[in-house]
Amino acid sequence: MQTKLTQSLSIEFPMILAPMFLVSNEAMVISGMQSGIAATFPSLNYRIEGQLASVLDRLNDEKLKLTVKGTYGINLIVQKTNPLYEKHLKICVEKKVPFYITSLGSPKQVIEQAHSYGAKVFCDVTTIEHAKKCADLGCDGFIAVGQGAGGHAGPNPLQVLVPALQEAFPTIPVVAAGGVANGAGILSMLALGAAGVSVGTRFIASKEAAVSDEYKKAIVDSHMSDIVMTDKISGTPSTVINTAFAKKIGYKQNWFEKLLSNNSSTKKYFKMWVQFSGMKKLEESIKPGNYKTLWIAGQSVELINDILPCAEIIARMKKETELAYQNMSELMQ
């Protein structure tokens, strides 16, 4: 299959295994690369000194061994509130990471440094206005984050956002992110004009995912009506499964938290504290037997019914895409 995404990243199938905080790991990325897609992970999954550099060394070695066209990438939170951003970017540039996804801030520095050695930079966007800023800085693609996505979901439906981005920026690849968990979903996004898809939630229910069995089971057992938005984790609305603990802590910041978030003197440091506190809560929640369950997931949980190895998930989605295309072709005769 040839799309702008497969050509840009030199991969065989137009899919990105989305970066997921605390979920994505080295085994998932390697499996994704070996399956001919682009597999990514957040740099913040490796916060201990020396970890990130070591992982990148091993991934670069694995990439050299590939017998298919696959690649890996890093997700960088480029917000000023990320204390490891500058350090992680420096490591990634030194190790010549082939592909970046930027989130929650200006991608200017990442684009400049990545382009210095030929790497690609795709930017998370939720609106046309945000996309224009990224395009003006020279990004190589957009991750169109729409309704139903896991984590920091966007406000707009992909059925509108994807073709709108494609029309406004016809030369820039658009990757659809949100609600895709099977081949029919992939084909529908390609029909809208997307160059590919970014799939996250489906891979939480994988053998390789670095989370508890309880979390994986919750992905399988949950429905789209179980997904709610909360700004208690990072200060930015994020989707989680509506567990008893999520209900207990609430979904909205209180008046004092909002005051600190909006005050020019305190917002940077308060947001850093909120994000640090949220990270700690998420770290605890993915451990076995923990009742403080803050489990990030998108609405595609509705379509997930089993826990499989990553390679099997990808192979199934490829077959489903082909079958969906055949079924659609029959309707057009």
C-alpha positions in Angstrom: 0.0 0.0 0.0 1.4 3.4 -1.1 0.3 6.6 0.6 2.0 9.9 1.5 2.7 8.3 5.0 4.4 5.2 3.7 6.5 7.2 1.3 7.5 9.8 3.9 8.5 7.3 6.6 9.5 4.4 4.3 7.1 1.9 5.8 5.0 -0.8 4.2 1.6 -0.2 5.8 0.1 3.3 6.6 -0.1 2.9 10.4 1.6 4.4 13.4 1.6 2.5 16.6 0.8 5.6 18.8 2.9 6.7 21.7 1.3 6.0 25.0 2.6 7.1 28.3 3.7 4.2 30.5 2.2 1.7 28.0 4.5 1.8 25.0 7.8 0.0 25.4 10.8 -1.4 23.5 9.1 -4.7 22.8 6.1 -3.1 21.3 8.2 -0.8 19.1 10.3 -3.6 17.8 7.2 -5.7 17.0 5.7 -2.7 15.1 8.9 -2.2 13.1 9.1 -5.8 12.2 5.5 -5.7 11.0 6.2 -2.9 8.6 4.7 0.1 10.4 6.0 3.1 12.3 6.0 2.3 16.1 6.5 5.1 18.6 6.8 5.8 22.3 7.0 8.9 24.5 10.4 9.9 25.6 8.9 10.4 29.1 8.5 6.6 29.4 12.3 6.6 30.1 13.1 9.1 32.8 16.0 7.4 34.6 19.5 8.7 33.6 20.9 6.7 30.7 17.7 4.8 29.9 16.6 6.7 26.8 20.0 6.6 25.2 20.3 2.8 25.7 16.8 2.1 24.3 17.6 4.2 21.2 20.9 2.4 20.7 19.0 -0.9 20.7 16.3 0.3 18.4 18.8 1.6 15.9 20.5 -1.8 15.9 17.1 -3.5 15.4 16.2 -1.2 12.6 19.4 -2.2 10.8 18.4 -5.8 11.0 14.9 -5.4 9.5 14.0 -7.4 6.4 10.8 -5.2 5.9 10.3 -1.5 5.7 9.5 -0.4 9.2 10.7 2.4 11.4 10.4 3.9 14.9 9.7 7.3 16.4 9.8 9.4 19.5 7.0 11.5 21.0 8.2 14.6 22.6 6.0 16.8 24.9 7.4 20.2 23.8 5.5 22.2 26.5 7.7 24.3 28.7 6.3 22.4 31.7 8.2 19.3 30.6 11.5 19.5 32.5 13.1 16.8 30.4 12.2 18.2 27.0 15.6 19.8 26.2 17.6 16.9 27.5 15.6 14.3 25.7 15.7 16.2 22.4 19.5 16.4 22.6 19.7 12.7 23.2 17.3 11.9 20.3 19.3 14.1 17.9 22.6 12.5 19.0 21.1 9.1 18.3 19.5 10.3 15.0 16.0 9.2 15.8 14.3 8.9 12.3 10.8 10.2 13.2 9.3 12.6 15.8 5.8 13.3 17.0 5.4 16.6 18.9 2.6 17.3 21.4 1.3 20.3 23.5 3.6 23.1 22.4 5.6 24.7 19.6 7.5 22.2 17.5 10.0 24.8 16.2 13.1 23.5 17.9 12.3 19.9 17.1 11.7 20.6 13.4 15.0 22.6 13.1 17.1 20.0 14.8 15.5 16.9 13.2 15.7 18.4 9.7 19.4 19.0 10.2 20.0 15.2 9.7 16.9 14.4 7.6 14.5 13.1 10.2 10.7 13.7 9.8 8.5 15.6 12.3 4.7 15.1 12.5 2.8 17.4 14.9 -0.3 16.6 16.9 -3.0 19.1 15.8 -6.7 19.4 16.7 -7.7 22.5 14.7 -6.9 24.2 11.4 -5.4 27.2 13.3 -3.0 25.0 15.2 -2.0 23.1 12.0 -1.2 26.4 10.2 1.3 27.3 12.9 3.0 23.9 12.5 2.9 24.1 8.7 4.5 27.5 8.8 7.4 26.1 10.9 8.0 23.4 8.2 6.5 20.2 9.8 6.4 17.1 7.6 3.0 15.9 8.6 0.0 16.2 10.9 -1.4 13.8 13.5 -5.1 14.8 13.4 -6.3 14.1 16.9 -10.0 13.9 16.9 -13.0 12.9 19.0 -12.7 9.5 20.6 -8.9 9.5 20.8 -7.2 8.1 23.9 -5.3 10.6 26.1 -5.5 14.3 25.0 -8.4 13.9 22.5 -9.5 16.7 20.2 -12.9 18.4 20.0 -13.6 17.8 16.3 -14.8 14.6 14.5 -12.2 13.1 12.2 -14.9 13.0 9.4 -14.5 16.8 9.3 -11.0 17.4 10.6 -9.1 15.1 8.2 -10.6 16.4 4.9 -10.4 20.0 6.2 -6.7 19.6 6.9 -6.2 17.9 3.5 -7.9 20.7 1.7 -6.1 23.5 3.6 -2.6 21.8 3.3 -2.8 19.5 0.3 0.9 18.7 0.2 1.2 17.7 3.9 0.3 14.1 5.0 -2.5 13.9 7.5 -2.6 10.9 9.9 -6.0 10.2 11.5 -5.9 9.5 15.3 -9.0 8.6 17.3 -11.4 5.7 17.3 -9.6 3.4 14.9 -9.3 -0.2 16.0 -9.9 -2.3 12.9 -9.4 -2.4 9.2 -12.7 -0.9 8.3 -11.7 2.1 10.4 -8.4 2.4 8.6 -10.1 2.2 5.2 -12.6 4.9 6.2 -9.9 7.3 7.2 -8.0 6.7 3.9 -11.3 7.4 2.1 -11.5 10.7 3.9 -8.1 11.7 2.5 -5.9 10.6 5.4 -2.4 9.3 4.5 -2.6 6.8 7.4 -3.8 6.2 10.9 -2.4 6.3 14.4 -3.7 3.5 16.6 -3.1 3.5 20.4 -5.9 2.1 22.6 -6.0 -1.2 20.6 -2.4 -1.9 21.6 -3.1 -1.5 25.4 -4.8 -4.8 25.1 -1.6 -6.5 23.8 0.7 -9.1 25.3 3.7 -6.6 25.2 2.0 -3.6 26.8 3.7 -2.7 30.1 0.5 -2.5 32.2 -1.4 -4.7 34.6 -3.7 -7.4 33.5 -6.5 -5.5 35.2 -6.0 -2.5 32.8 -5.9 -4.8 29.8 -9.1 -6.5 30.9 -10.7 -3.1 31.4 -9.9 -2.2 27.8 -11.6 -5.4 26.6 -14.6 -5.1 28.9 -15.3 -1.3 28.5 -17.7 0.4 26.1 -17.5 3.8 24.5 -20.0 5.1 27.0 -17.4 4.3 29.8 -14.9 6.8 28.4 -15.0 10.3 30.1 -12.9 13.4 30.0 -10.9 14.6 33.0 -8.4 17.5 33.5 -7.3 16.2 36.8 -4.3 14.3 35.3 -2.4 16.9 33.4 -4.5 20.1 33.4 -5.5 19.4 29.8 -8.7 17.3 29.2 -7.8 13.7 28.8 -9.9 10.6 28.3 -10.0 7.8 30.9 -12.1 4.8 31.7 -14.8 5.9 34.2 -13.6 3.7 37.1 -14.8 4.1 40.7 -11.5 6.0 41.5 -12.0 8.4 38.5 -15.5 9.2 39.8 -14.1 9.7 43.3 -11.5 12.3 42.4 -13.8 14.0 39.9 -13.2 15.2 36.4 -12.7 19.0 36.8 -10.2 21.1 38.6 -11.7 23.1 41.5 -11.9 26.9 41.6 -8.5 27.2 43.4 -6.8 24.9 40.9 -8.3 26.8 38.0 -7.1 30.1 39.6 -3.5 28.8 39.8 -3.7 27.4 36.3 -4.7 30.8 34.8 -2.6 33.1 36.9 0.5 34.4 34.9 2.7 34.1 37.9 1.8 30.6 39.0 0.5 28.7 35.9 3.8 27.3 34.7 4.8 25.9 38.1 1.3 24.8 39.0 0.9 22.9 35.7 4.3 21.3 36.3 3.1 20.1 39.7 -0.3 18.9 38.2 1.6 16.9 35.5 4.1 15.5 38.0 1.3 14.5 40.3 -0.7 13.0 37.4 2.2 11.0 36.2 2.7 9.5 39.7 -1.0 8.6 39.8 -0.8 6.9 36.4 2.3 5.0 37.4 0.6 3.6 40.4 -2.6 2.8 38.5 -1.0 0.5 36.0 0.4 -1.8 38.7 -1.3 -5.0 39.5 -3.9 -4.9 42.4 -3.9 -1.1 42.7 -7.4 0.3 43.4 -6.5 3.8 42.4 -7.3 3.1 38.8 -6.7 6.0 36.3 -6.7 4.2 33.1 -6.3 6.2 29.9 -8.2 4.9 26.9 -10.1 6.0 23.8 -13.7 5.2 22.7 -12.4 2.4 20.4 -12.6 0.2 23.5 -16.0 -0.6 22.1 -14.4 -2.6 19.3 -11.7 -4.4 21.3 -12.5 -7.9 22.4 -9.2 -9.7 23.0 -5.6 -9.4 24.1 -3.1 -10.4 21.5 0.6 -10.0 20.6 1.2 -6.7 18.7 2.3 -8.6 15.6 -1.0 -10.4 15.5 -3.0 -7.3 16.0 -1.2 -5.6 13.1 -1.6 -8.6 10.8 -5.3 -8.8 11.6 -5.8 -5.1 10.9 -4.0 -5.4 7.5 -6.3 -8.3 6.5 -9.3 -6.4 7.7 -8.4 -3.4 5.6 -8.1 -5.6 2.5 -11.4 -7.2 3.3 -13.1 -3.9 3.9 -11.7 -2.7 0.5 -13.1 -5.7 -1.3 -16.5 -5.3 0.3 -16.6 -1.7 -0.7 -15.5 -2.5 -4.2 -18.4 -4.9 -4.5 -20.8 -2.2 -3.5 -19.5 0.0 -6.3 -20.1 -2.5 -9.1 
